């Protein structure tokens, strides 16, 4: 027998933006696996020489849909690509596709965004802010619309350290309407130069343009059945579509990846700060539940402002960045990489100058040594260029791994209470139930398979452990050598000092 959420999606038509992204793909897989959704229209653009239909057709070979294709090889036929681009002034939709969406769509899930922290302001505004306005305008034309879920971020208001489930327009230097007027009237170069003044206290264009998008919704989404979903840092899956699935190197997973290779050894990280990390499959479960609740709760459409739902670790199951590091470190021998370059370890500091100083010894000197060896072997040097990129990313991410935020989750807890027991099992997003030790076991296995592209067999794991033990011996030998040299230098200095007094 179908659950309440499953019954809601039966024979429904969904319009999904960001369907080719990390969150979007898992959303499609979950809908097709657990519901009898009629059709999923996905906004797709051509990319890297591939037309949008070619991109969609290749999904049956994507690991995220592997289990789905085994159960139902025809499932992806319910996914229909719509040519478009959130960076375009009209979303890049053809007149015919736009009319199809207006006539057929009942549920809209807007996940599309550029998540690059250093995205030029004119691009971030177009994709994250203007596209949100265009989606609202499109939704107002949809005659059968029942629910609209906008995916924002818990850090859209990172200028305050305690964030409630409300809007924060007071922190914007200029109303969203005026900023969008500047986007239309100024050249991209001039607008990008104005970014520091326009952003104010916001640390990057991503959080700033997501905050602007929320103000657009606050003003323009009245009379729409719309909900705003603010997730924390979205990381590898816990259970679905398979444990540990990940396809990108954004955020803290990049730290695990670099440390697992033995390349990243020192970083900026506040071990005592709360880590607002959430598994992607739990995010998808809550997005789908939000859509269900938005349609059934008639008070949402009558409310003067859309409701907001935070999704971060619960107060009774918080995890710090120190816990993040230590839990991953304890499992480094369980899933070692055969391509590691040194023994995996990670030291952390919150002091920028100390990070830059120690990076000389942990990163740059070994990097120059490896590049010299590569040159002697007739190969192209790469390590210093890689470390330059790593250090820039560390600086960009620093505000989010040094500051500790707290988030109210009153609406989220109420939403969980509205669900039936069956739906709570099928669309689980209860962060209190996450076993972080088990989660990291799955996540590191996923990093090894889906990012490092290593084979899943035990034989490869054993080979990695053999390499791990070899580097462990060399690491201890290097430590002993360095400590011995330091002791000799200190003893020599001490002897000289004693000689002065004799």
Secondary structure, 3 states (H helix, E strand, C coil): CCCHHHHHHCCCEEEEECCCCHHHHHHHHHHHHHCCCCEEEEEECCECCECHHHHHHHHHHCHHHHHHHHHCCCHHHHEEEEECCCCCCCCCCCHHHHHHHHHHCCEEEECCCCCCCCCCHHHHHHHHHHHHHHHHHHHHHCCCCCEEEEECCCCCCCCCCEECCCCCHHHCCCCHHHHHHHHHHCCHHHHHHCHHHHHCCCCCHHHHHHHHHHHHHHHHCCCCCEEEEEECEEECCCCCCCCCCCCCCCCHHHHHHHHHCCCCCEEECCCCCECCEEEHHHHHHHHHHHHHHHHHCHHHHHCCCCEEEEECCCHHHCCEHHHHHHHHHHCCCCCCCCCCCCCCCCEEECCHHHHHHHHHHHHHHHHHHHHHHHHHCCCCCCHHHHHHHHHHHHHHHHHHHHCCCEECCHHHHHHHHHCCHHHHHHCCCCHHHCCHHHHHHHHHHHHHHHHCCCCCCHHHHHHHHHHHHHHHHHHHHHHHHHHHHHHHHHHHHHHHHHHHCC
